[in-house]
Each structure stands twice: as structure tokens, then as C-alpha cells.
Amino acid sequence: DRLRYVEIKHGRIAQLAFLGNILPRAGIHLPGNIDYSGHSFDSFPNGIAAIKGPDAIPFNGIGQIICFIGFLEITFMKDVPGTGNEF
């Protein structure tokens, strides 16, 4: 059961990664600014260029994203019996 749970969880993460790659390439970006200095969400490149390259997201921003994902993994993304996560 543990392997099945992990497989479904990885499948959901892969679906979110796919959407996170396709939507910005289609021109769909979040409205507003990503920081207080006025950089908009669409001012950063798509794909791997958002992490590497001259116009990449700053290291502190990537660190915040990774910490937020870790927080979600620890607190909310749990297998709770009796809540519909059974296989």
C-alpha cells in the first residue's frame, strides 16, 4: 500500500509540474508583481531558464519555493486513513 500511495503522490506532482510548464509557455501568468521591487510574474523566462540564466529567479526566491514545498509535505500532504486516500 505504501508503494501505491507514493506512486499516486508522484503522479499528482508530475501533473502539477506539467501544468506549471505548459501554462506559462501558453502565455498564462499570475497577475501582479512577484516582489516589492516591481518585477512581474511574466518578466521571468519559462522552463529551465527560470532557474538558470541571466534573467533567472534569484536564489532566495528559489529557496523560498523549496522551503514552502517542504512545509506542505510535512504538514498537509499526509496519508490519513478514513479520508478517501485508501486504495
C-alpha positions as CSV (number, residue, x, y, z in Angstrom):
1,D,0.0,0.0,0.0
2,R,2.9,2.4,0.7
3,L,4.3,2.0,-2.8
4,R,0.8,2.6,-4.3
5,Y,0.4,5.8,-2.1
6,V,3.9,7.1,-3.2
7,E,3.1,6.3,-6.9
8,I,-0.2,8.3,-6.8
9,K,1.5,11.2,-5.0
10,H,4.3,11.3,-7.5
11,G,1.8,11.1,-10.3
12,R,-0.1,14.2,-8.9
13,I,3.2,16.1,-8.6
14,A,4.1,15.2,-12.2
15,Q,0.7,16.5,-13.3
16,L,1.3,19.8,-11.4
17,A,4.8,20.1,-12.9
18,F,3.4,19.6,-16.4
19,L,0.8,22.3,-15.9
20,G,3.5,24.6,-14.4
21,N,5.5,24.1,-17.6
22,I,2.7,24.4,-20.1
23,L,0.7,27.3,-18.8
24,P,3.5,29.9,-18.8
25,R,4.5,28.8,-22.3
26,A,0.9,29.4,-23.4
27,G,1.2,33.0,-22.0
28,I,-0.8,32.4,-18.8
29,H,0.9,34.1,-15.9
30,L,-0.2,35.2,-12.4
31,P,-1.3,38.8,-12.3
32,G,0.6,41.4,-10.2
33,N,4.2,41.6,-9.0
34,I,6.4,38.8,-7.6
35,D,8.3,41.1,-5.3
36,Y,8.2,44.6,-3.8
37,S,10.7,45.9,-6.4
38,G,8.1,45.7,-9.1
39,H,9.1,42.5,-11.1
40,S,6.0,41.0,-12.6
41,F,5.5,37.2,-12.9
42,D,5.8,37.4,-16.7
43,S,9.1,39.2,-16.5
44,F,10.9,35.8,-15.8
45,P,11.6,33.3,-18.5
46,N,9.8,29.9,-18.9
47,G,11.2,26.5,-18.3
48,I,14.7,25.8,-17.1
49,A,15.7,29.4,-17.9
50,A,13.7,30.5,-14.9
51,I,16.3,28.7,-12.7
52,K,19.5,29.2,-14.8
53,G,20.5,32.1,-16.9
54,P,20.8,35.9,-16.8
55,D,17.1,36.6,-16.1
56,A,16.6,33.7,-13.6
57,I,14.7,33.9,-10.4
58,P,17.0,34.9,-7.6
59,F,18.4,32.2,-5.3
60,N,16.5,33.5,-2.3
61,G,13.2,33.1,-4.3
62,I,14.0,29.5,-5.3
63,G,14.9,28.8,-1.6
64,Q,11.5,30.1,-0.5
65,I,9.8,27.9,-3.1
66,I,11.7,24.8,-1.9
67,C,11.0,25.6,1.8
68,F,7.3,26.1,1.1
69,I,7.1,22.7,-0.7
70,G,8.9,21.1,2.2
71,F,6.4,22.7,4.6
72,L,3.5,21.4,2.6
73,E,5.0,17.9,2.5
74,I,5.4,17.8,6.3
75,T,2.1,19.3,7.3
76,F,-0.6,18.7,4.8
77,M,0.4,16.0,2.3
78,K,-0.1,13.0,4.6
79,D,-1.9,9.7,4.2
80,V,-4.8,10.0,6.6
81,P,-6.9,6.8,6.9
82,G,-10.6,7.3,6.5
83,T,-10.4,10.5,4.4
84,G,-10.6,8.9,0.9
85,N,-6.9,8.2,0.5
86,E,-7.4,4.5,0.6
87,F,-6.7,2.4,-2.4
